[in-house]
Amino acid sequence: MRAVHNLSKETRQRAIEVLLEKRSKKELAEQLGLSPASIVKFFKGYTHPSDITISRVLEVASDEERREIVRLFIDDLVDGVIELLETYPDVESSKLDELKKILEEKEKRRILTSLGFV
């Protein structure tokens, strides 16, 4: 997943913390194919998980954990986009138009679902 590469160190650490809420450091290390020492280093912020480790995080997460982790990822990535747009407000991009359409469609589906039409 290309987006994983752009995640902040803090978000990577938080993803590990989410998984540690329901398993020990040793269990998580085994699931991710890492040493327990690596998990401790991630948890304490001494190092951060690689792109490959973050991809594995998504694989071993439960559905509930995955939703929470993906929300963290989205928030982190959107914060970066917002910062860019605020810094360079005059820059236009067809990808921004595409994103706007996706968000509008998502909102329409949410409204229809809440009204019981879907």
C-alpha positions in Angstrom: 0.0 0.0 0.0 1.7 3.2 -1.2 0.1 5.4 1.5 1.9 3.5 4.2 5.2 5.0 3.1 3.9 8.5 3.9 2.8 7.8 7.4 4.4 9.7 10.3 6.5 8.0 12.9 3.9 8.9 15.5 1.1 7.2 13.6 3.3 4.1 13.0 3.9 4.0 16.8 0.2 4.4 17.5 -0.7 1.5 15.2 1.6 -0.7 17.3 0.0 0.6 20.5 -3.5 -0.3 19.2 -2.4 -3.9 18.7 -0.8 -4.0 22.2 -4.1 -3.1 23.8 -5.2 -6.7 23.3 -2.0 -8.7 23.2 1.4 -8.9 24.9 4.6 -7.5 23.3 5.8 -11.1 22.9 2.5 -12.2 21.1 2.7 -9.2 18.8 6.4 -9.9 18.1 5.5 -13.4 17.1 2.6 -12.3 14.9 4.7 -9.7 13.1 7.8 -12.0 12.8 9.9 -9.6 14.9 11.8 -9.8 18.2 10.1 -8.7 21.4 12.9 -6.1 21.7 11.8 -4.5 18.4 8.3 -4.1 19.7 9.6 -2.5 22.9 11.7 -0.1 20.8 8.6 0.8 18.7 6.5 1.2 21.8 9.0 3.5 23.5 9.6 5.5 20.3 13.2 4.6 20.0 12.6 3.4 16.4 9.6 3.2 14.2 8.0 0.3 12.3 9.0 -0.1 8.6 6.6 0.0 5.7 6.7 -3.8 5.7 6.0 -4.1 9.4 3.0 -1.6 9.1 1.6 -3.8 6.2 1.9 -6.8 8.6 0.2 -4.8 11.3 -2.9 -4.5 9.0 -2.7 -8.2 8.3 -2.7 -9.4 11.9 -5.2 -6.8 13.2 -8.7 -7.8 14.0 -11.5 -6.1 12.0 -12.1 -3.6 14.9 -8.3 -2.9 15.3 -7.9 -2.5 11.5 -10.7 0.1 11.4 -9.1 2.0 14.2 -5.6 1.8 12.6 -6.9 2.8 9.2 -8.7 5.8 10.8 -5.3 6.8 12.3 -3.7 6.5 8.8 -6.4 8.5 7.1 -6.2 11.3 9.8 -2.4 11.4 9.4 -2.4 11.5 5.6 -5.3 14.1 5.5 -3.4 16.3 8.0 -0.5 16.3 5.6 -2.6 17.2 2.7 -4.3 20.0 4.7 -0.9 21.4 5.7 0.2 21.4 2.0 -3.0 23.1 0.9 -2.7 25.8 3.6 0.9 26.4 2.7 0.3 26.5 -1.0 -3.4 27.5 -1.4 -3.1 28.5 -5.1 -2.0 25.1 -6.4 -4.7 23.2 -8.3 -4.7 19.5 -8.9 -7.1 17.2 -10.7 -6.5 14.7 -7.9 -8.1 17.2 -5.5 -11.2 17.3 -7.7 -11.2 13.5 -7.7 -10.9 13.4 -3.9 -13.7 15.9 -3.6 -16.0 13.7 -5.7 -15.1 10.6 -3.7 -15.9 12.4 -0.4 -19.2 13.8 -1.8 -20.2 10.3 -2.9 -19.3 8.9 0.5 -21.4 11.6 2.2 -24.4 10.9 -0.1 -24.2 7.2 0.8 -24.0 8.0 4.5 -27.1 10.2 4.3 -29.1 7.7 2.3 -28.1 4.9 4.7 -29.1 7.0 7.7 -32.5 7.7 6.1 -32.9 4.0 5.5 -32.8 4.2 1.7 -29.8 1.9 1.4 
